Amino acid sequence: MTKTYSPRLFRYQDYEKVSSQEDVFLLWEMLRIRTIEEIIAQKYTDNQMKTPIHLMIGQEATVVGACSEMLKEDKVYCGHRTHGVYLAKGGSLEKMIFELHGKSTGCCGGRGGSMHLLDKEVGVDGVSAIVGGIVPIASGAALALKRLRINNIVTVFLGDGAMEEGAVLETLNLAALWKLPLLFICENNFYSVCTPLHERQPLDNIAAKAQAFGVRSSQVNGNNIYEIKKEVQKARKRALRGDGPSFIEMKVYRWLAHGGNLDDTDQGYRTFEEVHEWKKHCPIESLKGYFIDQGYISEDEYTQKKSFFHHQVLSVFDKVKDQPNPDLNTLYDHVYAK
Amino acid sequence: MSWDDQLVNDVAKNENQFINSQNERTLTYVEALNEALRLSLDQDERVFVLGQGVNDPSAMFGTTKNLKEKFGEHRILETPLSEDALTGLSVGAAMNGMRPVYMHNRPDFLLLTFNQIVSHASKFSFMSNGQTKVPLVMWSAIGRGWGTGAQHSQAIQGLLVGVPGLKIIMPRTPYDAKGLLLSAIEDNNPVLIFEHRWLMKRKGFVPEEYYTIPLGKAQIVRSGNDLTIIGSSLILDEALEAAHEIYETNQIDCEVIDLRTIQPFDEETVLASVKKTGKVLVVDTGWIDGGVTSHLSVKIYEKAFSFLKMPIERIALPHCPTPSSSYLESEFYPGIEDILKTIKKLAGTP
């Protein structure tokens, strides 16, 4: 008997007091990231991006909402689902696409691939492809900021699967104990590759698990960008006051397979109904509808923006063929730091 | 007080074996480490020490004694029992401008940290194309004796010697302990230090000032022409003793090389000696299968085969977990007798 996970309903109208024309950039940013991911998915079949990819189509509100509350100097760390975090924090699109193609002008000179994007200028500081591996590392970054008296926070993005790794639970304890300026954002998309949450955890209580270690925890609707912004803002202020870490569980849904560019609903580990229901609550479509209702944007404007982003991304792909491949003699560079 | 303190006192040597002077400043190995930490913490405010027990009365075998009083509990950080996450935390701190020295009682506990050491710390410089550095020191002391048993006596350098991006050092004398620790802290890579519990109360010459010993540089602690003994840590100490003895009794002249750094090891010094003598004994405190002796032997065969007069001899721990019973311990651990026998075999003496 397959269990299904349903999105929770909300009304943007409830956020009228906080929403304004200025928020339109949030929609454009989500749309931009969606467009980038869709084109990567399309082009992946050309087999020129020889790297595993983990797209975040459907989950855009979490990263855009969270990063909109951060400063450039705040740091973000994440796991294998890197693209959204990297782009929402301000990472260079060109360097990302070149990296996916293994070029020397990629953000890591082709040495990292999709699962290890980096853009230190905008605070995308570290990624690990080992589930949960980056979480304690992020806590060390937070400790450094605190000790060096730097007034910024560290945010680490993790998934529901990472909440089963021992090191992550250890980190919750450490962060609470030492009041680290660390924000844990857990994107709970209910599936670890193909295995559903209820087959891995007896209770659906991720936020409560974090709370039990002494970390102030909350749960938000991962499609509701206003709810996300509110919680992230609170967490950031809490951290900078010296009151310690926060944990925000965001319930979201990924539309495609765990990895790769395909829709794998036909594999049967989740139902068509479930996927369809979540797509009806697309964070982009619903926010677009609200902004049109409010008169902030028009349908035409949206269509134009979509086309603009489409061309912007394709023009970056056009540049790939002119990018140099890494010099083969540099294979051993940076094995050891000087 | 550590439960094996009496044993460590008993096995401690009173003289540094290559410097013999009444007037030289003498410290114990533990005091040398304490001095190194003190100097480093004083000189660089980014350095901090962490670990389970760094602030308790036993003070990590005495190495962190009185440091909290001088530098505060934030820089001498007592920790929960979370080796895996704390190693990750150390990696993150190191990536962001700090220089952590993570101290463990035993290398056995480092086995809990392999995900962070091997899949993260050792690889971040490479994966980031040099944009990230991980200046991290992981310190531990190999246990032995008093029934310590299989899980508290593992010398794990052999498990890590093949991992690109790590440096591994094994000091032997108080002088080396201080200098190598200071070098390790200065180094911008993850450095693993494997001390040996039985070396920690020995005394030797230690200069008062801040000094470093370059990583990757071996030391010829005894010059000789008949054969070459290569190794580090306690077992090289025993080899040195055997070398002195056999020169007295049989006039066999051994060249004894203390690698000090296992990875990267000093190929130049080692190969020069091998080419001179043509007879080699490699010793290690880890296991005989795989490990450091296999690693070094193959490198020597690859680069100096035509100079060898005999196959390379190796002495390391047998392929067996460490027994607890002291009777079995004495059978388990190779010692000076085994080394003497092997030297005679290489020298062609019955």
Interface residues (C-beta under 8 A of the other chain):
Chain A: K75 Y77 C108 G109 G110 R111 G112 H116 L118 K120 D125 G126 S128 I130 G133 I134 V135 P136 I137 A138 S139 G140 A141 A142 L143 A144 L145 R147 L148 G166 A167 V168 E170 T171 N173 L174 L177 D333 H334 V335 Y336 A337 K338
Chain B: R46 F48 H74 T79 P80 S82 D84 A85 L86 T87 G88 L89 S90 V91 G92 A93 A94 M95 N96 G97 M98 P100 N115 Q116 S119 H120 F124 S125 F126 M127 S128 N129 G130 Q131 T132 K133 V134 P135 P164 G165 K167 N188 N189
